[in-house]
Amino acid sequence: MKLLLWAGIIFAVIWIFRSKKSSAKMDIPKTPQAPQAQHEGAEAMLSCAHCKTYFPASEAVFNSSNSAFCSVEHRAQHIVH
């Protein structure tokens, strides 16, 4: 019977310490990360004026009216049409 009493006391002490530890974690405010920090390698996507395909802005080919194209060929074909 004494063993059961001591086991109950030890269980209660452990339970109290764990609950205090978890409540201490909840009190610390988490700082939200900036969207750029999550997507450092993200790049803007543009739509080709000729085929409507999306491609990275760094690969864009522009015409005189500042329309974006995915390739030089599509820029030339767009002028013809």
N, C-alpha and C positions, 0 to 999 in steps of 0.2 A: 504494500500500500504506500509506503514511504517512497518507493521508486516511482510510482505513478504520480505522486505529488511533485517530486523533483522534476520529472519529465514535463509536467504541465507548467511549472514555473519557468523552466528553461525555454520552453516553446513560447510562452508569453513574452519573455524578455527579448527573444530574437524577433518576434513579430512586432514589438514596439520599436525596436531599433530600425527595422526595415521600413516601417511606415514613416518614421521621422526622416529617414534617408531619402525616401521617394518624395516626400513633401518638400524637402529642401531643394531637390532638383526642379520641382515645379515652380519654386519661387524665383529662380534665375530666368530672367527674360531672354529669349532666344533672339539674336539679331538676324533679321532677314537678309538674305544675300541679294545683291543687286542682280537684275536680269542679265546684264552684260557679263558679270562674273561667272554665271552659269554657262553662258554660250560665248566664250571668248573667241572661238574659231568661226562663229556664225557670220555669214555674209549675206548681203541683200540679194534678192533674186529679182530678175527682170523678165518680162515676157517679150518674145520676139514679135515684131510688128508684122512679119510675114507668115510664120507658121504657128504662132501663139504658144510656143514651147517655153518653159521657164528655164533659165540658166543663170549662173553667177554673174554678178555685175562686173567683176574683174575681167570677164571674157567678152564683154559687150563690144559691138561694132556699131558706131553711130553714123547717121547720115547728116546732111546739112540742116534738116529740120529737127534734129536732136531726137530722132526715133531710134530705139534700140533694136539691134538685130543679133542673132546668135552666131552668124558667120558672114563673111564677105559675100559669099554666093547668094545668100538670102537678101542682103542689101541690094545687090545688083538685080536680082529677080523682082524685087519689090518696085524698083524704079521702072522696069519694063512694064509691069502691070499697072 
